[in-house]
Amino acid sequence: MHPRFLKTFLAVARHLNVTRAAQEVHLAQSSVSDQIQSLEGELGTALFERARTGLVLTAAGEVLRTYAEEILALTDEARAAVESVAGADGGGANSAGGVVTLGALETIAAARLPDWMARFSAAQPGIRLVLKVAGSGGLLRGVLDSDMDLAFCFERGAPDERLARRVITEEPMVLVAPAASEAAGALVDELPTGEAGLAALTRFAFVATERGCIYRHLFEEAFARAGLPAPTVAAEAGSIGAIGRMVAAGAGLALVPQIAVAQALERGDLKELKWPGGGPDGAEEGVPARPLTAALALFWRRRRVQPPALKQVLAALEGGFGTSDLGTGDFGTGDSGAGRPAGPAAAQSLRPDDVRLQHAGPRRS
């Protein structure tokens, strides 16, 4: 089973549509169909069935999907292990070079990464950084599918066990209104804290991101925790910049990351309102509300050995976007930030609980 065919199979399994899968893997539809037929011929069974709604994985296809993900992950890990050993032979971890693909939400890509990427590139000219922008779901899928080496997105729900992650900062969220709005001016002076303040906000229309976005989730959860219905969403937009401009034009209020509207606030296009119940447990009336923040985390795929270039990027981000060491450092495979030595020793370091090792034969000394 050729890894290229398995990658095509996984694309079809995700989309259950040959056309969209072909677009993802940059192949003609006929080539995608040929590769799936080759796999089915090799395995002697059908992997997909046609239904009214499109393709459906067969039981055999479901089994292959799990193994295909693991095979491709092992292929990447083997390549990383060889590169690590080769890098050590050629001058150690600090001689890392290559390409590292970063994924980020639009807001983070625009406001947090440019300065950091410029400093990193100056310190590590041998490593080329590629930045891709996507939503939270697309970012995590990109890391799992090895289309991205790491991703910056906000934590939400239980983390996938296949991913390592580290929170690097808490991004403040702000409630904004049109600067010229008389109603907003009254809110600034009169909005109480706690549930009463949240209840007052339900009388206003809001502009929000689409459902499934972390910002929309934080917006709806804040009211749900207080047992209140979320305010009416008058308009939706996929861009935080567009939401800021819509609010400035009078379309409604919005709860957005502060970094995305900082310039609009400075120009006086928007007015920041106090948030009445920002903490996870809300706030009691008369008690200052805790700021509402979103935990920005760095996600990358767990591997026995990380590619040298990726290890340099992870080490440089250990202190967040600030003044961390961009020139040296190492980073391991887990959540805590504990590093592993580079070179052959790292290549031989395996997770003892990795189920994939049950198929490995004895090693020769």
BARO-567932 format. One record per residue (C-alpha): x, y, z; residue in three letters. Coordinates in nm, 2 decimals. Example, Ala and Ser with C-alpha at 12.3 -4.5 7.8 and 13.67 -1.06 7.14 Angstrom:
BEGIN
      x      y      z code
   1.23  -0.45   0.78  ALA
   1.37  -0.11   0.71  SER
//
This chain:
BEGIN
      x      y      z code
   0.00   0.00   0.00  MET
   0.17   0.31  -0.12  HIS
   0.16   0.60   0.12  PRO
   0.05   0.83  -0.16  ARG
  -0.25   0.61  -0.22  PHE
  -0.33   0.60   0.15  LEU
  -0.32   0.98   0.17  LYS
  -0.57   0.99  -0.12  THR
  -0.79   0.73   0.05  PHE
  -0.80   0.94   0.37  LEU
  -0.90   1.25   0.18  ALA
  -1.19   1.06   0.02  VAL
  -1.28   0.92   0.37  ALA
  -1.29   1.27   0.51  ARG
  -1.50   1.43   0.24  HIS
  -1.69   1.12   0.11  LEU
  -1.67   1.30  -0.22  ASN
  -1.42   1.23  -0.50  VAL
  -1.44   1.59  -0.63  THR
  -1.35   1.76  -0.30  ARG
  -1.09   1.49  -0.22  ALA
  -0.92   1.55  -0.56  ALA
  -0.90   1.92  -0.48  GLN
  -0.74   1.85  -0.15  GLU
  -0.47   1.62  -0.28  VAL
  -0.43   1.82  -0.61  HIS
  -0.51   1.53  -0.84  LEU
  -0.76   1.48  -1.12  ALA
  -1.08   1.30  -1.02  GLN
  -0.98   1.01  -1.25  SER
  -0.65   0.97  -1.06  SER
  -0.83   0.96  -0.73  VAL
  -1.06   0.69  -0.85  SER
  -0.77   0.49  -1.00  ASP
  -0.58   0.50  -0.67  GLN
  -0.89   0.39  -0.47  ILE
  -0.95   0.11  -0.71  GLN
  -0.58   0.00  -0.68  SER
  -0.62  -0.02  -0.30  LEU
  -0.94  -0.21  -0.33  GLU
  -0.78  -0.45  -0.58  GLY
  -0.48  -0.50  -0.35  GLU
  -0.70  -0.56  -0.04  LEU
  -0.96  -0.76  -0.23  GLY
  -1.25  -0.57  -0.09  THR
  -1.45  -0.25  -0.14  ALA
  -1.36   0.04   0.07  LEU
  -1.66   0.27  -0.02  PHE
  -2.02   0.22  -0.12  GLU
  -2.25   0.46  -0.30  ARG
  -2.55   0.59  -0.12  ALA
  -2.81   0.86  -0.19  ARG
  -2.61   1.12   0.00  THR
  -2.28   1.02  -0.16  GLY
  -2.00   0.78  -0.07  LEU
  -2.01   0.58   0.25  VAL
  -1.71   0.39   0.41  LEU
  -1.76   0.01   0.43  THR
  -1.66  -0.18   0.74  ALA
  -1.33  -0.26   0.57  ALA
  -1.28   0.11   0.49  GLY
  -1.34   0.21   0.85  GLU
  -1.07  -0.04   0.96  VAL
  -0.82   0.08   0.69  LEU
  -0.88   0.45   0.79  ARG
  -0.73   0.39   1.13  THR
  -0.43   0.20   1.00  TYR
  -0.37   0.45   0.72  ALA
  -0.35   0.73   0.97  GLU
  -0.10   0.54   1.17  GLU
   0.11   0.43   0.87  ILE
   0.14   0.79   0.74  LEU
   0.23   0.91   1.09  ALA
   0.50   0.64   1.12  LEU
   0.63   0.74   0.78  THR
   0.66   1.10   0.90  ASP
   0.83   0.99   1.22  GLU
   1.08   0.77   1.03  ALA
   1.17   1.07   0.81  ARG
   1.20   1.29   1.12  ALA
   1.42   1.03   1.30  ALA
   1.66   1.00   1.00  VAL
   1.67   1.38   0.96  GLU
   1.75   1.41   1.33  SER
   2.04   1.17   1.31  VAL
   2.17   1.33   0.99  ALA
   2.15   1.67   1.15  GLY
   2.34   1.55   1.46  ALA
   2.61   1.40   1.24  ASP
   2.64   1.73   1.04  GLY
   2.67   1.96   1.34  GLY
   2.40   1.90   1.60  GLY
   2.06   2.04   1.67  ALA
   2.16   2.40   1.60  ASN
   2.23   2.31   1.23  SER
   1.86   2.25   1.17  ALA
   1.72   2.36   0.84  GLY
   1.41   2.29   0.64  GLY
   1.05   2.41   0.61  VAL
   0.80   2.44   0.90  VAL
   0.44   2.50   0.82  THR
   0.25   2.70   1.08  LEU
  -0.13   2.72   1.10  GLY
  -0.32   3.00   1.27  ALA
  -0.65   3.17   1.31  LEU
  -0.68   3.49   1.10  GLU
  -0.66   3.71   1.41  THR
  -0.35   3.54   1.54  ILE
  -0.18   3.53   1.20  ALA
  -0.24   3.91   1.15  ALA
  -0.17   4.04   1.50  ALA
   0.07   3.80   1.68  ARG
   0.28   3.61   1.43  LEU
   0.44   3.87   1.19  PRO
   0.69   4.02   1.44  ASP
   0.77   3.68   1.59  TRP
   0.82   3.52   1.24  MET
   1.05   3.81   1.14  ALA
   1.27   3.77   1.45  ARG
   1.28   3.39   1.41  PHE
   1.38   3.41   1.05  SER
   1.66   3.65   1.13  ALA
   1.79   3.41   1.40  ALA
   1.74   3.09   1.20  GLN
   1.79   3.18   0.83  PRO
   1.81   2.81   0.74  GLY
   1.45   2.74   0.84  ILE
   1.17   2.86   0.61  ARG
   0.84   2.93   0.78  LEU
   0.51   2.89   0.58  VAL
   0.20   3.03   0.73  LEU
  -0.15   2.90   0.66  LYS
  -0.48   3.05   0.79  VAL
  -0.78   2.84   0.87  ALA
  -1.05   2.80   1.13  GLY
  -1.00   2.60   1.45  SER
  -1.13   2.27   1.31  GLY
  -0.93   2.30   0.99  GLY
  -0.61   2.38   1.19  LEU
  -0.63   2.07   1.41  LEU
  -0.72   1.85   1.11  ARG
  -0.42   2.00   0.93  GLY
  -0.19   1.90   1.21  VAL
  -0.33   1.55   1.23  LEU
  -0.31   1.51   0.85  ASP
   0.05   1.64   0.85  SER
  -0.05   1.93   0.63  ASP
   0.07   2.16   0.91  MET
   0.35   2.10   1.15  ASP
   0.19   2.30   1.43  LEU
  -0.11   2.52   1.48  ALA
  -0.21   2.82   1.70  PHE
  -0.57   2.80   1.81  CYS
  -0.78   2.85   2.11  PHE
  -0.85   2.55   2.34  GLU
  -1.20   2.41   2.34  ARG
  -1.31   2.08   2.48  GLY
  -1.11   1.77   2.55  ALA
  -0.78   1.76   2.35  PRO
  -0.72   1.49   2.09  ASP
  -0.48   1.24   2.24  GLU
  -0.28   1.23   1.92  ARG
  -0.18   1.60   1.97  LEU
   0.06   1.76   2.22  ALA
  -0.03   2.11   2.32  ARG
   0.09   2.40   2.53  ARG
  -0.10   2.71   2.63  VAL
   0.12   3.01   2.53  ILE
  -0.09   3.31   2.63  THR
  -0.44   3.42   2.74  GLU
  -0.60   3.65   2.48  GLU
  -0.84   3.91   2.63  PRO
  -1.18   3.94   2.47  MET
  -1.36   4.28   2.46  VAL
  -1.72   4.39   2.42  LEU
  -1.73   4.66   2.15  VAL
  -2.00   4.90   2.02  ALA
  -2.02   5.18   1.77  PRO
  -1.84   5.48   1.90  ALA
  -2.13   5.71   1.81  ALA
  -2.40   5.50   1.96  SER
  -2.61   5.67   2.23  GLU
  -2.73   5.34   2.36  ALA
  -2.37   5.22   2.39  ALA
  -2.29   5.53   2.58  GLY
  -2.57   5.46   2.83  ALA
  -2.44   5.10   2.87  LEU
  -2.09   5.22   2.96  VAL
  -2.24   5.42   3.25  ASP
  -2.52   5.19   3.36  GLU
  -2.44   4.83   3.28  LEU
  -2.43   4.63   3.61  PRO
  -2.21   4.33   3.67  THR
  -2.33   3.97   3.69  GLY
  -2.64   3.83   3.55  GLU
  -2.82   4.16   3.55  ALA
  -2.56   4.30   3.31  GLY
  -2.58   4.00   3.09  LEU
  -2.96   4.02   3.08  ALA
  -2.93   4.39   2.98  ALA
  -2.71   4.29   2.69  LEU
  -2.97   4.04   2.55  THR
  -3.18   4.35   2.45  ARG
  -2.91   4.44   2.19  PHE
  -2.83   4.28   1.85  ALA
  -2.49   4.14   1.80  PHE
  -2.25   4.07   1.51  VAL
  -2.08   3.74   1.55  ALA
  -1.87   3.48   1.38  THR
  -2.03   3.16   1.23  GLU
  -2.13   2.87   1.45  ARG
  -1.84   2.64   1.53  GLY
  -1.59   2.93   1.57  CYS
  -1.43   2.96   1.91  ILE
  -1.54   3.33   1.94  TYR
  -1.90   3.24   1.88  ARG
  -1.87   2.96   2.14  HIS
  -1.74   3.20   2.40  LEU
  -2.01   3.45   2.32  PHE
  -2.29   3.19   2.36  GLU
  -2.14   3.01   2.66  GLU
  -2.12   3.34   2.86  ALA
  -2.50   3.37   2.85  PHE
  -2.57   3.00   2.88  ALA
  -2.37   2.99   3.21  ARG
  -2.60   3.25   3.35  ALA
  -2.91   3.06   3.23  GLY
  -2.99   3.33   2.97  LEU
  -3.06   3.30   2.60  PRO
  -2.79   3.45   2.38  ALA
  -2.87   3.79   2.22  PRO
  -3.00   3.80   1.87  THR
  -2.73   3.77   1.61  VAL
  -2.81   4.03   1.35  ALA
  -2.53   3.93   1.12  ALA
  -2.25   3.68   1.09  GLU
  -1.90   3.72   0.93  ALA
  -1.60   3.49   0.90  GLY
  -1.36   3.78   0.94  SER
  -1.30   3.95   1.28  ILE
  -1.19   4.26   1.08  GLY
  -1.52   4.26   0.90  ALA
  -1.71   4.23   1.22  ILE
  -1.53   4.53   1.37  GLY
  -1.62   4.74   1.06  ARG
  -1.98   4.62   1.08  MET
  -2.00   4.72   1.44  VAL
  -1.85   5.06   1.37  ALA
  -2.12   5.10   1.10  ALA
  -2.39   5.04   1.36  GLY
  -2.49   4.68   1.29  ALA
  -2.47   4.58   1.66  GLY
  -2.24   4.49   1.94  LEU
  -1.97   4.23   1.93  ALA
  -1.75   4.02   2.16  LEU
  -1.41   4.00   1.98  VAL
  -1.04   3.95   2.06  PRO
  -0.89   4.27   2.18  GLN
  -0.59   4.24   1.95  ILE
  -0.82   4.23   1.65  ALA
  -0.98   4.57   1.72  VAL
  -0.70   4.75   1.91  ALA
  -0.64   5.00   1.62  GLN
  -1.01   5.06   1.57  ALA
  -1.04   5.14   1.94  LEU
  -0.74   5.38   1.92  GLU
  -0.89   5.56   1.62  ARG
  -1.22   5.60   1.80  GLY
  -1.42   5.39   1.55  ASP
  -1.53   5.16   1.83  LEU
  -1.61   5.20   2.19  LYS
  -1.51   4.93   2.45  GLU
  -1.78   4.84   2.70  LEU
  -1.72   4.67   3.03  LYS
  -1.80   4.30   3.03  TRP
  -2.04   4.22   3.30  PRO
  -1.96   3.85   3.37  GLY
  -1.64   3.74   3.22  GLY
  -1.51   3.47   3.45  GLY
  -1.60   3.10   3.40  PRO
  -1.83   3.12   3.70  ASP
  -1.97   3.46   3.60  GLY
  -1.98   3.75   3.85  ALA
  -2.21   3.86   4.13  GLU
  -2.39   4.19   4.10  GLU
  -2.18   4.47   4.25  GLY
  -1.86   4.26   4.22  VAL
  -1.61   4.36   3.94  PRO
  -1.63   4.10   3.67  ALA
  -1.33   3.90   3.58  ARG
  -1.19   3.97   3.23  PRO
  -1.30   3.73   2.97  LEU
  -1.01   3.56   2.81  THR
  -0.95   3.27   2.56  ALA
  -0.65   3.04   2.61  ALA
  -0.44   3.04   2.30  LEU
  -0.26   2.71   2.26  ALA
   0.01   2.56   2.04  LEU
  -0.08   2.22   1.90  PHE
   0.15   1.97   1.73  TRP
   0.14   1.60   1.66  ARG
   0.30   1.36   1.90  ARG
   0.60   1.18   1.75  ARG
   0.88   0.97   1.88  ARG
   1.12   1.22   1.73  VAL
   1.04   1.57   1.61  GLN
   1.22   1.71   1.30  PRO
   1.51   1.93   1.39  PRO
   1.36   2.24   1.23  ALA
   1.03   2.19   1.42  LEU
   1.21   2.14   1.74  LYS
   1.38   2.48   1.69  GLN
   1.04   2.64   1.63  VAL
   0.89   2.48   1.94  LEU
   1.18   2.58   2.15  ALA
   1.16   2.94   2.03  ALA
   0.79   2.95   2.12  LEU
   0.85   2.81   2.47  GLU
   0.82   3.16   2.61  GLY
   0.52   3.26   2.39  GLY
   0.56   3.54   2.14  PHE
   0.79   3.74   2.36  GLY
   1.17   3.75   2.40  THR
   1.23   3.37   2.41  SER
   1.56   3.23   2.28  ASP
   1.53   3.21   1.91  LEU
   1.87   3.07   1.85  GLY
   1.90   2.75   2.05  THR
   1.69   2.50   2.24  GLY
   1.52   2.17   2.21  ASP
   1.17   2.05   2.26  PHE
   1.03   1.70   2.31  GLY
   0.70   1.53   2.23  THR
   0.48   1.59   2.53  GLY
   0.26   1.86   2.68  ASP
   0.48   1.98   2.96  SER
   0.77   2.13   2.76  GLY
   1.03   1.88   2.89  ALA
   1.29   1.85   2.62  GLY
   1.46   1.54   2.47  ARG
   1.82   1.52   2.36  PRO
   1.87   1.56   1.99  ALA
   2.05   1.31   1.77  GLY
   2.07   0.93   1.77  PRO
   1.96   0.90   2.14  ALA
   1.64   1.08   2.06  ALA
   1.58   0.86   1.75  ALA
   1.60   0.55   1.97  GLN
   1.37   0.69   2.24  SER
   1.02   0.53   2.19  LEU
   0.70   0.57   2.39  ARG
   0.67   0.23   2.57  PRO
   0.29   0.25   2.57  ASP
   0.27   0.31   2.19  ASP
   0.03   0.04   2.06  VAL
   0.21   0.05   1.72  ARG
   0.52  -0.11   1.88  LEU
   0.34  -0.44   1.91  GLN
   0.40  -0.50   1.54  HIS
   0.77  -0.42   1.57  ALA
   1.02  -0.70   1.55  GLY
   1.33  -0.74   1.76  PRO
   1.61  -0.48   1.70  ARG
   1.95  -0.58   1.59  ARG
   2.23  -0.45   1.80  SER
//
